[in-house]
Amino acid sequence: MKTSPLLSAAALLMALSFNTQAQPEYDQIARGNYIATLGDCTACHTSNEQQPFAGGVKLQTPFGVLVGANITPDRETGIGNWSYDDFRRAMNEGVGHNGKRLYGAMPFTAYTKMSEKDLQDLWAWMQTLQPIDHSVETNQLPFPFNIRTSLLFWNWINFTQGEFKPDPNKSAEWNRGAYLVEGLGHCGTCHTSKNLLGGDKSDLLGGEVVEGWYAPNLTASDHRGLGKWTQQDIVSYLRTGVNRYDIASGPMADAVRHSTQHWHEDDLNAVAVYLKEGEKSDEEKPEPLAASDARMKMGATIYEAKCSACHSPGGRGEKNIFPQLADNPLLNQVDATSLMRVVLAGSRGVETDVRPTAPAMPAFAGTLSDENIAAVLTYIRNSWGNAASPVEAGDVKKMKESLQ
Protein backbone atom coordinates (compact mmCIF):
# COMPACT_ATOMS: atom_id res chain seq x y z
CA MET A 1 0.00 0.00 0.00
CA LYS A 2 1.31 3.44 -0.90
CA THR A 3 1.78 5.90 2.01
CA SER A 4 0.48 9.40 1.46
CA PRO A 5 2.90 12.35 1.80
CA LEU A 6 0.63 13.76 4.50
CA LEU A 7 0.95 10.62 6.65
CA SER A 8 4.71 10.52 6.13
CA ALA A 9 5.05 14.11 7.25
CA ALA A 10 2.89 13.42 10.31
CA ALA A 11 4.97 10.39 11.22
CA LEU A 12 8.14 12.42 10.87
CA LEU A 13 6.76 15.16 13.10
CA MET A 14 5.75 12.57 15.69
CA ALA A 15 9.21 11.03 15.61
CA LEU A 16 10.89 14.41 15.97
CA SER A 17 8.53 15.29 18.80
CA PHE A 18 9.31 11.99 20.54
CA ASN A 19 13.07 12.50 20.19
CA THR A 20 13.05 16.05 21.50
CA GLN A 21 11.04 14.91 24.49
CA ALA A 22 12.91 11.67 25.16
CA GLN A 23 16.47 12.90 24.76
CA PRO A 24 16.48 15.27 27.78
CA GLU A 25 15.01 12.51 29.95
CA TYR A 26 17.68 10.10 28.80
CA ASP A 27 20.37 12.70 29.44
CA GLN A 28 19.02 13.31 32.93
CA ILE A 29 19.12 9.63 33.81
CA ALA A 30 22.61 9.15 32.36
CA ARG A 31 23.79 12.21 34.25
CA GLY A 32 22.15 10.94 37.43
CA ASN A 33 24.03 7.67 37.04
CA TYR A 34 27.29 9.60 36.83
CA ILE A 35 26.38 11.65 39.91
CA ALA A 36 25.83 8.38 41.80
CA THR A 37 29.31 7.33 40.70
CA LEU A 38 30.81 10.63 41.85
CA GLY A 39 29.11 10.17 45.22
CA ASP A 40 30.17 6.49 45.42
CA CYS A 41 26.68 5.37 46.47
CA THR A 42 27.79 1.77 45.96
CA ALA A 43 30.17 1.97 48.93
CA CYS A 44 27.42 2.05 51.55
CA HIS A 45 24.42 0.70 49.68
CA THR A 46 25.64 -2.42 47.86
CA SER A 47 26.70 -5.40 49.96
CA ASN A 48 25.83 -7.94 47.26
CA GLU A 49 26.66 -7.19 43.64
CA GLN A 50 23.67 -9.31 42.62
CA GLN A 51 21.45 -6.85 44.52
CA PRO A 52 22.77 -3.39 43.62
CA PHE A 53 21.81 -0.59 46.00
CA ALA A 54 19.72 -2.90 48.18
CA GLY A 55 21.77 -1.99 51.25
CA GLY A 56 23.33 -4.20 53.90
CA VAL A 57 26.85 -2.75 54.12
CA LYS A 58 27.95 -2.67 57.78
CA LEU A 59 29.65 0.53 58.86
CA GLN A 60 31.79 0.25 61.97
CA THR A 61 31.59 3.52 63.91
CA PRO A 62 33.07 4.40 67.33
CA PHE A 63 29.52 4.17 68.70
CA GLY A 64 28.49 0.85 67.17
CA VAL A 65 27.26 -0.56 63.87
CA LEU A 66 25.16 1.25 61.29
CA VAL A 67 24.01 -0.47 58.10
CA GLY A 68 23.58 1.09 54.66
CA ALA A 69 19.92 1.35 53.70
CA ASN A 70 18.10 -0.18 50.74
CA ILE A 71 17.74 2.73 48.29
CA THR A 72 16.01 0.85 45.49
CA PRO A 73 12.38 1.81 44.64
CA ASP A 74 10.97 -1.19 46.50
CA ARG A 75 7.86 0.00 48.38
CA GLU A 76 8.21 -2.35 51.35
CA THR A 77 11.94 -2.33 52.12
CA GLY A 78 13.38 0.48 49.99
CA ILE A 79 12.41 4.06 49.21
CA GLY A 80 9.54 3.35 46.83
CA ASN A 81 7.16 5.38 48.99
CA TRP A 82 9.45 8.42 49.10
CA SER A 83 8.71 11.60 47.18
CA TYR A 84 11.38 13.81 45.67
CA ASP A 85 10.84 16.21 48.56
CA ASP A 86 11.55 13.35 50.99
CA PHE A 87 14.76 12.58 49.14
CA ARG A 88 15.81 16.20 48.91
CA ARG A 89 15.24 16.71 52.63
CA ALA A 90 17.30 13.61 53.47
CA MET A 91 20.20 14.88 51.37
CA ASN A 92 19.96 18.51 52.45
CA GLU A 93 18.84 18.24 56.07
CA GLY A 94 19.50 14.66 57.21
CA VAL A 95 15.79 14.00 57.73
CA GLY A 96 14.26 11.07 55.88
CA HIS A 97 10.75 9.81 55.16
CA ASN A 98 8.20 10.55 57.90
CA GLY A 99 10.69 12.77 59.75
CA LYS A 100 13.17 9.98 60.52
CA ARG A 101 16.50 11.60 61.40
CA LEU A 102 19.63 10.22 59.78
CA TYR A 103 23.00 9.55 61.39
CA GLY A 104 26.09 11.37 60.14
CA ALA A 105 27.46 8.14 58.67
CA MET A 106 25.11 9.03 55.83
CA PRO A 107 27.12 12.08 54.75
CA PHE A 108 24.29 14.58 54.44
CA THR A 109 26.66 17.08 56.06
CA ALA A 110 28.48 17.04 52.70
CA TYR A 111 25.53 16.29 50.41
CA THR A 112 23.78 19.42 51.65
CA LYS A 113 26.18 21.27 49.33
CA MET A 114 24.77 19.53 46.22
CA SER A 115 23.02 21.62 43.59
CA GLU A 116 19.32 21.27 42.95
CA LYS A 117 19.97 19.96 39.44
CA ASP A 118 22.33 17.27 40.70
CA LEU A 119 19.75 16.17 43.25
CA GLN A 120 16.99 16.07 40.62
CA ASP A 121 19.09 14.07 38.17
CA LEU A 122 20.23 11.65 40.86
CA TRP A 123 16.62 11.12 41.93
CA ALA A 124 15.53 10.52 38.32
CA TRP A 125 18.18 7.85 37.93
CA MET A 126 17.26 6.20 41.22
CA GLN A 127 13.71 5.73 39.95
CA THR A 128 15.09 3.51 37.18
CA LEU A 129 16.73 1.06 39.58
CA GLN A 130 15.33 -2.44 39.90
CA PRO A 131 13.17 -2.61 43.06
CA ILE A 132 14.67 -5.25 45.37
CA ASP A 133 12.88 -6.73 48.37
CA HIS A 134 15.66 -6.66 50.97
CA SER A 135 14.87 -5.62 54.52
CA VAL A 136 17.67 -3.79 56.34
CA GLU A 137 17.79 -2.73 59.99
CA THR A 138 19.99 0.33 59.60
CA ASN A 139 20.26 1.32 63.26
CA GLN A 140 22.18 -1.29 65.26
CA LEU A 141 23.69 1.13 67.75
CA PRO A 142 23.47 0.35 71.47
CA PHE A 143 21.56 2.54 73.93
CA PRO A 144 21.63 5.54 74.18
CA PHE A 145 23.10 6.13 70.70
CA ASN A 146 20.16 4.37 69.05
CA ILE A 147 17.79 7.16 70.12
CA ARG A 148 17.36 9.29 67.01
CA THR A 149 15.99 12.33 68.82
CA SER A 150 19.52 12.87 70.14
CA LEU A 151 20.44 13.82 66.58
CA LEU A 152 18.72 17.17 67.10
CA PHE A 153 21.56 18.09 69.44
CA TRP A 154 24.14 16.44 67.13
CA ASN A 155 22.98 18.52 64.18
CA TRP A 156 23.02 21.70 66.23
CA ILE A 157 26.68 21.09 67.08
CA ASN A 158 27.97 19.50 63.87
CA PHE A 159 25.82 20.43 60.87
CA THR A 160 25.65 23.53 58.72
CA GLN A 161 22.99 23.31 56.03
CA GLY A 162 23.42 25.00 52.66
CA GLU A 163 24.24 24.56 48.99
CA PHE A 164 27.84 25.03 47.83
CA LYS A 165 28.68 28.65 47.05
CA PRO A 166 31.46 29.17 44.49
CA ASP A 167 34.38 31.37 45.50
CA PRO A 168 34.40 34.28 43.02
CA ASN A 169 38.13 34.73 43.59
CA LYS A 170 38.90 31.21 42.37
CA SER A 171 38.78 29.62 38.93
CA ALA A 172 35.82 27.56 37.68
CA GLU A 173 38.07 24.49 37.80
CA TRP A 174 39.00 25.11 41.43
CA ASN A 175 35.34 25.61 42.36
CA ARG A 176 34.38 22.38 40.61
CA GLY A 177 37.09 20.57 42.59
CA ALA A 178 35.89 22.14 45.83
CA TYR A 179 32.32 21.08 45.06
CA LEU A 180 33.42 17.49 44.46
CA VAL A 181 35.75 17.21 47.47
CA GLU A 182 33.64 19.08 50.02
CA GLY A 183 30.23 18.07 48.70
CA LEU A 184 29.35 15.28 46.32
CA GLY A 185 32.57 13.30 46.82
CA HIS A 186 32.33 13.79 50.63
CA CYS A 187 36.08 13.24 51.09
CA GLY A 188 36.00 14.81 54.53
CA THR A 189 33.75 12.04 55.83
CA CYS A 190 36.84 9.86 56.08
CA HIS A 191 39.76 12.29 55.85
CA THR A 192 38.71 14.93 58.43
CA SER A 193 39.34 14.26 62.11
CA LYS A 194 36.28 13.82 64.32
CA ASN A 195 35.21 15.22 67.66
CA LEU A 196 33.84 13.17 70.57
CA LEU A 197 30.38 13.16 68.97
CA GLY A 198 31.64 11.96 65.61
CA GLY A 199 31.28 15.31 63.88
CA ASP A 200 33.96 16.96 61.76
CA LYS A 201 36.57 19.14 63.41
CA SER A 202 37.79 22.32 61.77
CA ASP A 203 40.95 20.77 60.27
CA LEU A 204 39.38 19.86 56.93
CA LEU A 205 41.10 16.84 55.33
CA GLY A 206 43.68 16.62 58.12
CA GLY A 207 43.43 12.80 58.43
CA GLU A 208 41.49 10.35 60.62
CA VAL A 209 41.25 6.66 61.58
CA VAL A 210 38.30 5.01 59.82
CA GLU A 211 37.33 1.34 60.24
CA GLY A 212 40.83 0.24 61.19
CA TRP A 213 42.62 2.29 58.50
CA TYR A 214 44.13 5.76 58.60
CA ALA A 215 42.64 8.06 55.97
CA PRO A 216 45.68 10.31 55.43
CA ASN A 217 46.15 14.04 55.42
CA LEU A 218 44.99 15.55 52.10
CA THR A 219 45.99 19.15 52.76
CA ALA A 220 48.66 20.88 50.69
CA SER A 221 51.26 20.57 53.46
CA ASP A 222 54.62 19.18 52.37
CA HIS A 223 55.53 16.93 55.27
CA ARG A 224 52.27 15.05 55.87
CA GLY A 225 49.96 16.24 53.11
CA LEU A 226 49.93 16.33 49.31
CA GLY A 227 52.38 19.20 48.93
CA LYS A 228 54.97 16.99 47.24
CA TRP A 229 52.42 15.28 45.01
CA THR A 230 51.99 16.77 41.56
CA GLN A 231 48.56 17.25 40.01
CA GLN A 232 49.35 14.26 37.81
CA ASP A 233 50.18 12.18 40.90
CA ILE A 234 46.70 12.91 42.24
CA VAL A 235 44.95 12.22 38.92
CA SER A 236 46.91 8.99 38.41
CA TYR A 237 46.07 7.76 41.89
CA LEU A 238 42.35 8.42 41.50
CA ARG A 239 42.22 7.01 37.97
CA THR A 240 44.42 3.93 38.35
CA GLY A 241 44.87 3.45 42.11
CA VAL A 242 48.64 3.85 41.72
CA ASN A 243 51.25 6.59 41.72
CA ARG A 244 54.87 6.85 42.79
CA TYR A 245 53.93 7.26 46.47
CA ASP A 246 51.08 4.84 47.02
CA ILE A 247 48.89 1.97 45.87
CA ALA A 248 45.26 2.22 46.96
CA SER A 249 44.25 -0.37 49.54
CA GLY A 250 41.54 -0.83 52.14
CA PRO A 251 38.49 1.45 51.87
CA MET A 252 40.28 3.68 49.36
CA ALA A 253 40.73 0.74 47.03
CA ASP A 254 36.95 0.33 46.99
CA ALA A 255 36.52 4.05 46.33
CA VAL A 256 38.85 3.84 43.34
CA ARG A 257 37.29 0.62 42.04
CA HIS A 258 33.67 1.75 42.22
CA SER A 259 33.99 5.51 41.90
CA THR A 260 37.05 7.58 41.02
CA GLN A 261 38.39 5.42 38.17
CA HIS A 262 35.14 6.23 36.33
CA TRP A 263 35.28 10.01 36.84
CA HIS A 264 35.65 12.25 33.83
CA GLU A 265 39.14 13.56 33.26
CA ASP A 266 38.11 17.17 33.81
CA ASP A 267 36.64 16.27 37.21
CA LEU A 268 39.83 14.46 38.25
CA ASN A 269 41.88 17.48 37.21
CA ALA A 270 39.53 19.82 39.08
CA VAL A 271 40.01 17.83 42.28
CA ALA A 272 43.79 17.90 41.79
CA VAL A 273 43.73 21.68 41.31
CA TYR A 274 41.64 22.17 44.44
CA LEU A 275 43.81 19.92 46.61
CA LYS A 276 47.06 21.43 45.39
CA GLU A 277 45.80 24.91 46.23
CA GLY A 278 44.58 23.81 49.65
CA GLU A 279 45.60 24.98 53.09
CA LYS A 280 49.13 24.43 54.34
CA SER A 281 49.13 23.93 58.09
CA ASP A 282 51.89 25.43 60.18
CA GLU A 283 53.33 22.01 60.88
CA GLU A 284 56.81 21.65 62.26
CA LYS A 285 58.81 18.89 60.67
CA PRO A 286 60.21 16.77 63.50
CA GLU A 287 63.80 15.67 63.64
CA PRO A 288 64.19 12.04 62.54
CA LEU A 289 65.44 9.52 65.06
CA ALA A 290 69.21 9.13 65.05
CA ALA A 291 70.61 6.20 63.10
CA SER A 292 72.34 5.13 66.31
CA ASP A 293 69.00 4.57 68.08
CA ALA A 294 68.57 0.87 68.92
CA ARG A 295 65.19 0.74 67.18
CA MET A 296 66.70 2.23 64.03
CA LYS A 297 69.52 -0.31 64.02
CA MET A 298 67.11 -3.21 64.42
CA GLY A 299 64.79 -1.76 61.80
CA ALA A 300 67.61 -1.31 59.29
CA THR A 301 68.58 -4.97 59.61
CA ILE A 302 65.00 -6.15 59.15
CA TYR A 303 64.43 -3.80 56.20
CA GLU A 304 67.50 -5.09 54.40
CA ALA A 305 66.39 -8.70 54.89
CA LYS A 306 62.64 -8.39 54.27
CA CYS A 307 61.88 -5.20 52.36
CA SER A 308 64.79 -3.99 50.24
CA ALA A 309 64.29 -6.52 47.43
CA CYS A 310 61.07 -4.78 46.40
CA HIS A 311 61.43 -1.27 47.77
CA SER A 312 65.19 -1.04 47.05
CA PRO A 313 67.97 -0.46 49.61
CA GLY A 314 67.42 3.30 49.49
CA GLY A 315 63.63 3.16 49.57
CA ARG A 316 63.33 4.20 45.92
CA GLY A 317 60.72 1.55 45.06
CA GLU A 318 59.79 0.55 41.51
CA LYS A 319 57.59 2.90 39.50
CA ASN A 320 53.90 1.88 39.50
CA ILE A 321 54.72 -1.48 41.11
CA PHE A 322 56.27 -0.86 44.54
CA PRO A 323 55.78 2.63 46.05
CA GLN A 324 58.83 4.67 46.89
CA LEU A 325 59.37 4.95 50.62
CA ALA A 326 61.95 7.73 50.46
CA ASP A 327 60.61 11.25 51.09
CA ASN A 328 57.04 9.93 51.21
CA PRO A 329 54.51 12.08 53.15
CA LEU A 330 52.27 9.07 53.73
CA LEU A 331 54.91 7.64 56.04
CA ASN A 332 54.98 10.83 58.10
CA GLN A 333 51.33 10.68 59.20
CA VAL A 334 50.67 11.22 62.90
CA ASP A 335 49.06 7.78 63.03
CA ALA A 336 50.70 4.56 61.77
CA THR A 337 47.51 2.46 61.76
CA SER A 338 47.50 1.74 58.02
CA LEU A 339 51.23 0.95 57.96
CA MET A 340 50.89 -1.55 60.79
CA ARG A 341 47.89 -3.15 59.15
CA VAL A 342 49.54 -3.56 55.76
CA VAL A 343 52.72 -5.07 57.21
CA LEU A 344 50.80 -7.42 59.50
CA ALA A 345 48.08 -8.60 57.11
CA GLY A 346 49.54 -7.81 53.72
CA SER A 347 47.63 -6.04 51.00
CA ARG A 348 46.76 -6.29 47.34
CA GLY A 349 46.48 -3.17 45.24
CA VAL A 350 43.21 -2.24 43.62
CA GLU A 351 42.39 -3.66 40.19
CA THR A 352 41.12 -1.01 37.77
CA ASP A 353 40.10 -0.99 34.13
CA VAL A 354 43.42 0.66 33.26
CA ARG A 355 45.48 -1.62 35.53
CA PRO A 356 43.63 -4.94 35.88
CA THR A 357 46.63 -6.66 37.49
CA ALA A 358 47.71 -5.26 40.83
CA PRO A 359 50.87 -6.00 42.86
CA ALA A 360 50.61 -7.49 46.33
CA MET A 361 52.30 -6.96 49.67
CA PRO A 362 52.93 -10.15 51.70
CA ALA A 363 51.80 -10.50 55.31
CA PHE A 364 54.47 -10.55 58.00
CA ALA A 365 52.37 -11.23 61.11
CA GLY A 366 53.54 -14.84 61.14
CA THR A 367 57.22 -14.21 60.46
CA LEU A 368 58.06 -11.03 62.37
CA SER A 369 57.48 -10.28 66.05
CA ASP A 370 55.58 -7.21 67.23
CA GLU A 371 58.89 -5.67 68.23
CA ASN A 372 60.40 -6.41 64.80
CA ILE A 373 57.48 -4.80 62.97
CA ALA A 374 57.55 -1.75 65.24
CA ALA A 375 61.28 -1.38 64.61
CA VAL A 376 61.14 -1.65 60.82
CA LEU A 377 58.25 0.82 60.62
CA THR A 378 60.11 3.19 62.92
CA TYR A 379 63.14 2.87 60.65
CA ILE A 380 61.13 3.54 57.47
CA ARG A 381 59.38 6.53 59.08
CA ASN A 382 62.74 8.09 59.97
CA SER A 383 64.92 7.37 56.92
CA TRP A 384 65.53 8.89 53.47
CA GLY A 385 63.97 12.26 54.27
CA ASN A 386 61.09 10.94 56.39
CA ALA A 387 60.55 11.95 60.01
CA ALA A 388 57.79 10.72 62.31
CA SER A 389 57.15 9.36 65.77
CA PRO A 390 58.37 5.82 66.49
CA VAL A 391 55.93 2.91 66.31
CA GLU A 392 55.42 1.03 69.57
CA ALA A 393 55.33 -2.77 69.81
CA GLY A 394 52.24 -2.50 72.02
CA ASP A 395 50.35 -0.74 69.22
CA VAL A 396 51.39 -3.44 66.77
CA LYS A 397 50.08 -6.08 69.19
CA LYS A 398 46.72 -4.30 69.48
CA MET A 399 46.42 -4.10 65.71
CA LYS A 400 47.27 -7.78 65.35
CA GLU A 401 44.62 -8.73 67.88
CA SER A 402 42.01 -6.62 66.08
CA LEU A 403 42.72 -8.45 62.84
CA GLN A 404 42.28 -11.92 64.31
Secondary structure as UniProt FT lines:
FT   HELIX           5..38
FT   TURN            39..41
FT   HELIX           42..45
FT   TURN            49..50
FT   TURN            52..53
FT   STRAND          58..61
FT   TURN            62..63
FT   STRAND          64..67
FT   TURN            75..77
FT   TURN            80..81
FT   HELIX           84..93
FT   HELIX           97..99
FT   TURN            104..105
FT   HELIX           108..111
FT   TURN            112..113
FT   HELIX           116..126
FT   TURN            127..128
FT   STRAND          139..140
FT   TURN            143..146
FT   HELIX           148..150
FT   HELIX           151..158
FT   TURN            168..169
FT   HELIX           172..178
FT   HELIX           179..184
FT   HELIX           188..191
FT   TURN            196..197
FT   TURN            204..205
FT   STRAND          208..210
FT   TURN            211..212
FT   STRAND          213..215
FT   TURN            227..228
FT   HELIX           231..240
FT   HELIX           250..258
FT   HELIX           260..262
FT   HELIX           265..276
FT   TURN            291..292
FT   HELIX           294..306
FT   HELIX           308..311
FT   TURN            313..314
FT   TURN            319..321
FT   TURN            326..327
FT   HELIX           329..332
FT   HELIX           337..345
FT   STRAND          347..348
FT   STRAND          360..361
FT   TURN            365..367
FT   HELIX           370..380
FT   TURN            381..382
FT   TURN            384..385
FT   HELIX           393..403
//
